Amino acid sequence: MPRVQLPAVTSKHEAWNKGRIIGQKRPLLPKQVWAIRARLELASYPRDLALFNVAIDSKLRGCDLVKLTVTDLVKEDRVRERVSVIQSKTKKPVQFELTENTRDSVLAWVKSPEMFACRFMFPSRFHDRPHISTRQYGRLVRDWVTSIGLEPSAYGTHSLRRTKAAEIYRKTGNLRAVQLLLGHSKGSTPAQCRIGR
């Protein structure tokens, strides 16, 4: 049977991912975490500093992070050391500890005048939305990584989720512990638990 040569087809539209780095986002390195923290402290952005610190410590997905309420993190004018949150994706609880640095930044943010009578930890400035959106959170992450000279397309909200997990994996090599920290199910395989190396 003879082969038929078909004409080449050219797309009329440019591909949505042309020029973008797609796929898994990198975790931040410890020196990058400290660089972002220092910039946020120097710029006096208490909300952004609290959001960044909680994102690193909690290892929560962006959709769960932006929905945190004040009562999730603060009880009787004290920031909790250990917090438990139900994940929206898995509907299962996940626990995490807040470091002293994070607790200090959360307390400073909660006591600021902008947080008067707010239910959510990271309220929206728009009256029709109770908390910041995941898109807004993504834009903040892009601004943070850009401010320290990193390529924004290589990092995203999931980078903050994976940062502490990647560091723990580097130190211990215990993949199951990292899966538990991230709230993955028992059936997760190493391929599904992408933490970065």
N, C-alpha and C positions, 0 to 999 in steps of 0.2 A: 504494500500500500504506500503510495507516495506521500511524503510529508508536505503539508501546506504551510507556507510561511505567512503568518498573520501580521497585519500592520501593527506597529508600535502604538500604544495608546498613551497619550499624555493627559494628565489631569488638568482640569480647568481651575481647580482650587489648590492653593498651597496647603501642604500637610499641617495639621494643628501642632505637631511636635517638631517641626523643622527648626533646627538651631537650638533646641532645648535638650537638657540632660534629663532623660526620663528614667524611670525605674526607682530602685531603692535609694532613699536619701541617706547621706552619711551622718553618723553621730558626731557631736562636737567633742573635741579633745579637751582635757582639763584646762589647759592654758587658754583655750578659746572661751570656755565658760567663765573663767576669771576675768578675761578681757571685757566680755559683755557686761558682767556684773559691775565692774569698775566704771564703765561708761555710763551705765544707768544710775549708779550712785552719784557720780560727778554731775550728771545732768539733772539730778533731783527729780526723777520720775518714779514716785513711790508705787504707783499701780503697775507699771511695767516691770519694776524690780520684783515686786511680789509675784506677779504672773510668771516671770521667768524662773524664779526660785522654786515656786510650787510646781511648775512644769517639769523641771529637772528632778526634783525629789519624788513627785508622785508617779511619774512614768505613765500618766493617763493619756488617752487619746484626746485630741483637741475638742471633740464634741462633749466629752465628760468634763474636761478641765474648765471650759467656759461656763458650765452649768453649776459649778461648785457654789454652795451657799455659804453665808457667813457662819451659820450654825454647824456646817460640816467641819470647819477648821477652828472655830473659836467657841469656847464655853466659859461663861462667867469671867469675861475679860482676860482669859488666858488662852493662848494658842495651843491646841492639842499637839502632843508629841507624836501620837499614833492616830491615824485616820483610816476609816473604812468607808468605801464608796461602792455603790452598785454600778457596774459598767453597763452602759446602754446597749452595747453590741452583744455581750454574752449574758446579760441579766444576772451575773454572778458578782459577789462582793470581792473587792481587792483591797488589801491593806498596804499602807505605806507609812514611813516615818518622815517627819519634817525635821531637818537639821536646825541647829540653833540659829544659824544665819537666816534661814528661811522663816523661822518663827518670828525673828526680829522684824524682818521686812513685812510680813503679814500683819503683825501688830501695829506697825507704823502706818500701814495703809488703812487698816480698819479704823484707827483713831483719827484719820484725816477728815476734814470737814466735808469732802466730796462723798464720803461713805455714810453720811448721816441718814439713818432710816432706810438703808439699802438692804435688800434681802440677799442679793447675789454678791459674791466676792468681786466680780469684775463686771459692774453694771455698764449698760450701754448709755451713751449720751443721747440716744434717740428715745423719745418717750414711749414709742410703740413697741420697743424691744426691752425685755427685762435684763438681758446680759449681752456682752459683746458676742458677735457671731464668730463662727469658725473661720470665715473669710478674713474678718478683722484680725483675728489671732494670727492667721497666716501672713498677713501684711506686716504685722508687728515683728514676727520672726524674720521675715525678709529684711526689714529695716535693721534689726539687731545684727544679723550676720554680715550685712553690707557695711555696717558702721565699723567693723573690725577688719575689713578688707577681704572677706570671703566671697566666693561666687554664689549669689543667691539661688541660682537654679540647682545647685548641688545640695541645698539644705531646705528643710521644710519643717512643719509642725511635728512630723514623726521623728525628726532628728533629735528633738528635745526628749521625746519619749524613749528613744534608744540610747541616749547619752550615758545615763547612769548604769543601764543594763550592760552596755558594751564594756564599761570600765570594770564592773563586777566580773564579767566573763573573762576579761583580760587577766584579772588578778587570781581568780579561782579556777577557771576552766569548767565550772559546773553549769552545764546547760539547763538542767532541770530546775535549779534554783532561779535562774534567769527567767525561765518560762513561768514559774510561780509568781515572781515579782511583777511580770507583765500581765498576769492574769490569763495566761493561755491555758487551754484545756489539756488534760493528760494525753490526749491523742495527737497533740502537736508534734510534728517531726522537726528535726533540725532545719530542714529546708523552709518550713513554715515559720520558724522562729528566727527571723532575720535580725540579728543584733549588730552586725558589723564587726570587722576585725581590724 
